[in-house]
């Protein structure tokens, strides 16, 4: 790969950065290297008002580079201990980007366990803050490998977050109370713009087809006539990404991380 | 009142079947020396409430846990806790798996002596399906909306680790985050606190230290002087977590008799022996802050 080339990881970071573009002054909670770089790119390019953290207990005035960072000291703006995170969660002023193990047709997600709940085949983290996130504020999902294993045919084994499922709507609630925005995968960007919030194909990376996406999804997607093409990052954006990830940790996040194009 | 005691004296105050809250968060500022005291004891059938890390994993491995009340169990840099996984996948423990905020509200309700706290958190999810004891209510006001009535999580005892404490039970957390430790202290009938330094009360007379005291001494039942007592979890700003030790601990889960060997190597001989085995307090104090 020569200088100026970009990879699938760069494309995904660029696509994911878009989710916070119009959010204004809210807390971004990106979990994982690519989501973190996406939020950082967003701050550096089109939403400087976004609140971001050092991943520990502070809000910072500029994105903290990922991985070992030598003498760099985070530009701490404010304290945000763990209990203070709920000030953002419960006020609704937050947009999280997390990578669930399963996502179903309703946008319900699972990070708890796989298999029978009483004796799971695979125990994972536990529901963490997903139930609260899902009923309180905007949420998007990150899927590093778009597959039927993630996009399951039935409902998630352990529904950890509320989705657009009428059968589960609490009394007095409508779909307007739930705000699931985008799903960024290694094939495409999905959203919930189909009929009755059906998951829809919004945009494709260059070289990926709608058929390929549907084939790797365990439920029918809404495929509109005007599927967009995901814009490649500019040379300026690539430079920002490289500076925030000097050890190229992003490359390890995506299997093979193929070259995706050359910067214009 | 002089509340200074040993971890053995703390254990003598606990009973089988108690509900015990454990402070800290994942691999951070866990009262591990107090947990090791539980592991050496004959206590059993415990209900453990925690933002869990190796504290939960070790108690599961030792068969001390009857029921776990949790939102996650993780070592963070190693996402999955092996002994917690094994306990779950073997169906060996009862669980009350709830959202992190529900856990906070349950402790808060206990601290306020309320039966529950209303919240929308958990609605529409399997948290309610698998916890049929958690009831919902309908708002009595014009909105008429359904709410989860998160029940109070009353603790028989809470175990915490802090930087400085005096023998009267004033506890100071200097680190960047006190997590939910203040709520654990207030939700518990008796709170036992291990500390890096046992200080004279005059330590708190001047400066900003009093701002770092987050519950009244009346909520502290016992103070145990235990430098390095959070190891292998972190106690910033004094030490980071011991990544190689965690890796060694996690690897034992794959070995035959792995837990038994870990227990006999590190835990069985008592806390002084533990510190010596891991390289002394100088090793602990030199552990760097984690960086992601």
Interface residues (C-beta under 8 A of the other chain):
Chain A: X55 X56 X57 X58 X66 X67 X68 X69 X79 X81 X82 X83 X86 X89 X90 X108 X112 X113 X117 X118 X119 X120 X121 X122 X123 X124 X125 X126 X127 X128 X129 X130 X131 X132 X134 X135 X136 X158 X159 X160 X161 X162 X163 X165 X168 X169 X170 X171 X172 X173
Chain B: X25 X52 X70 X71 X72 X73 X74 X79 X80 X84 X85 X88 X89 X90 X91 X97 X98 X99 X100 X101 X102 X104 X119 X120 X121 X122 X123 X124 X125 X126 X127 X129 X130 X136 X138 X139 X143 X144 X145 X146 X176 X177 X178 X179 X180 X183 X291 X292
